[in-house]
């Protein structure tokens, strides 16, 4: 099961989501999307919260007030972190998460530490959490099926783009060939390059 929260600090509103327990978090880690941004309280146990970016967006495009909503959500869902002030929340893209067989359930590492960002949270903001909790819903998604569908649509879109690109290249090649042919005809029929059929210059009408 997954909990969804709607953040209304941006327009249109976006969803933040997290697994109900460490086993759901394992599925989210395994079947997450490249567009997902992962959030967690630094150095202490907490929920794993995700934000799914829109196509074309990057982690640098996330508004600060949306980052704060995600950070408040992981803080509130951390037994230790919820009682602490001045904590840090780490966040990074899903494809930077590193999971090895030796790690415990729910444990995660990073491929590149330099791609991990941090946001400082001074204290719990009850108004923010009350707003988010009012939008809380529960769903039972099939993470694997959703990821496979996402990948299939991406492959189909890439194939479509490739076909369109090849068609554009064919049209451009045809245009260039036609332009070259027209230039060739133009050169061929220039007056300076034409030879007239004439007699030997004797235009006399006299007969022997």
C-alpha positions in Angstrom: 0.0 0.0 0.0 1.1 3.5 -0.7 0.1 6.8 0.8 -0.4 9.7 -1.5 -0.4 13.4 -0.4 -1.3 16.3 -2.6 0.9 19.4 -2.3 -1.1 22.5 -3.2 1.8 24.9 -2.8 2.3 24.7 -6.6 -0.2 24.9 -9.5 -1.3 22.5 -10.6 -1.0 20.5 -7.4 1.4 17.6 -7.4 1.4 14.3 -5.5 4.0 13.1 -3.0 3.9 9.4 -2.1 5.5 7.0 0.2 5.3 3.3 1.0 3.5 2.2 4.2 6.5 0.1 5.4 10.0 -0.9 4.6 8.8 -3.7 2.3 6.7 -1.3 0.2 9.8 0.9 0.1 11.8 -1.9 -1.3 9.3 -2.2 -4.2 9.5 1.6 -4.8 13.3 1.4 -4.8 13.2 -1.5 -7.3 10.5 -0.3 -9.6 10.8 3.5 -9.3 10.9 5.7 -12.3 13.8 7.8 -13.6 11.6 10.8 -13.1 11.2 10.1 -9.3 13.0 12.2 -6.7 13.6 10.4 -3.4 13.5 12.1 0.0 14.7 10.8 3.4 15.8 12.2 6.8 19.6 12.2 6.9 21.3 9.7 9.2 18.1 8.5 11.0 15.3 6.1 10.0 12.4 7.7 8.2 9.8 7.1 5.6 10.9 7.2 1.9 9.0 9.9 0.2 8.9 10.4 -3.6 8.1 13.2 -6.0 7.5 12.4 -9.6 8.8 15.0 -12.0 7.1 15.9 -15.2 8.8 15.1 -18.5 11.6 17.6 -19.1 11.9 18.7 -15.5 15.1 18.3 -13.5 15.8 18.2 -9.8 16.9 21.8 -10.0 13.4 22.8 -11.2 11.7 21.8 -7.9 10.2 24.9 -6.2 11.5 25.6 -2.7 8.0 25.4 -1.2 7.5 22.0 -2.7 10.8 20.8 -1.4 9.7 22.0 2.1 6.5 20.0 1.8 8.4 16.8 1.0 10.9 17.5 3.8 8.2 18.1 6.3 6.5 14.8 5.3 9.7 12.7 5.8 10.4 14.4 9.1 6.8 13.8 10.4 7.2 10.1 9.4 10.4 9.6 11.2 10.2 8.4 14.9 13.4 10.1 15.8 13.4 12.9 13.2 10.0 14.1 14.2 11.2 14.9 17.7 14.4 16.6 16.5 15.0 20.2 15.4 17.5 21.4 12.8 17.6 18.1 10.9 18.7 17.6 7.3 16.7 15.9 4.7 18.6 14.3 1.8 17.1 14.0 -1.7 18.3 12.7 -5.0 17.0 11.2 -8.3 15.8 7.6 -8.1 18.5 6.3 -10.5 21.2 7.5 -8.0 19.9 5.1 -5.4 22.1 2.1 -4.8 20.8 -1.2 -3.5 23.1 -4.2 -3.0 22.2 -7.8 -1.8 24.1 -7.3 1.4 21.9 -4.4 2.5 19.0 -4.8 4.9 15.4 -4.3 3.8 14.8 -0.5 3.5 18.5 0.3 3.5 19.8 2.3 0.6 23.1 3.9 -0.6 24.0 6.2 -3.5 26.0 5.7 -6.7 27.3 9.3 -6.6 27.4 11.2 -3.3 27.9 14.5 -5.2 24.4 14.1 -6.7 22.7 14.0 -3.3 21.1 17.3 -2.2 20.2 18.4 1.3 17.6 20.7 2.7 17.6 21.9 6.3 14.4 21.6 8.4 14.4 23.8 11.5 11.3 22.3 13.1 8.0 20.5 12.3 5.4 22.8 10.7 2.0 21.7 12.0 0.1 23.8 9.5 2.0 22.2 6.6 1.4 18.7 7.9 -2.3 19.4 8.6 -2.7 20.6 5.1 -1.0 17.5 3.6 -2.7 15.0 5.9 -6.1 16.3 4.7 -5.3 15.1 1.2 -4.0 11.7 2.3 -5.2 8.8 0.3 -4.3 5.1 0.2 -3.8 3.1 -3.0 -2.5 -0.4 -3.9 -0.5 0.1 -7.1 1.3 -2.6 -9.0 4.8 -1.0 -9.1 6.2 -3.4 -11.6 3.3 -3.2 -14.0 3.4 0.6 -13.8 7.1 0.7 -14.5 6.9 -1.7 -17.4 4.0 0.3 -18.9 6.1 3.5 -18.5 9.1 1.9 -20.2 7.0 0.5 -23.1 5.4 3.9 -23.8 8.9 5.4 -23.7 10.2 2.9 -26.2 7.2 3.5 -28.5 7.7 7.2 -28.3 11.4 6.9 -29.2 10.5 4.7 -32.1 8.0 7.3 -33.3 10.5 10.1 -33.0 13.1 8.0 -34.9 10.5 7.3 -37.7 9.7 11.0 -37.9 13.3 12.0 -37.9 14.0 9.5 -40.8 11.1 10.9 -42.7 12.3 14.4 -42.2 15.8 13.4 -43.5 14.2 11.7 -46.6 12.2 14.9 -47.3 15.4 17.0 -46.9 17.4 14.7 -49.1 14.7 14.8 -51.8 14.6 18.6 -51.6 18.4 18.9 -51.9 18.4 16.5 -54.9 15.6 18.6 -56.6 17.6 21.8 -55.9 20.7 20.3 -57.4 18.8 19.1 -60.4 17.3 22.5 -60.9 20.7 24.1 -60.7 22.0 21.7 -63.2 19.2 22.5 -65.7 19.7 26.2 -65.1 23.4 25.9 -66.0 22.7 23.8 -69.0 20.3 26.2 -70.6 22.2 29.5 -69.9 22.5 31.4 -73.2 26.3 31.5 -72.9 26.5 27.8 -72.9 24.2 27.2 -75.9 25.4 26.5 -79.4 23.3 27.6 -82.4 23.0 25.6 -85.6 23.9 28.1 -88.5 25.2 27.8 -92.1 28.6 29.0 -93.3 27.6 32.6 -93.4 26.8 32.7 -97.2 23.3 34.0 -97.6 23.5 34.8 -101.3 20.4 34.1 -103.4 22.3 33.8 -106.7 22.4 30.5 -108.6 25.0 29.3 -110.9 
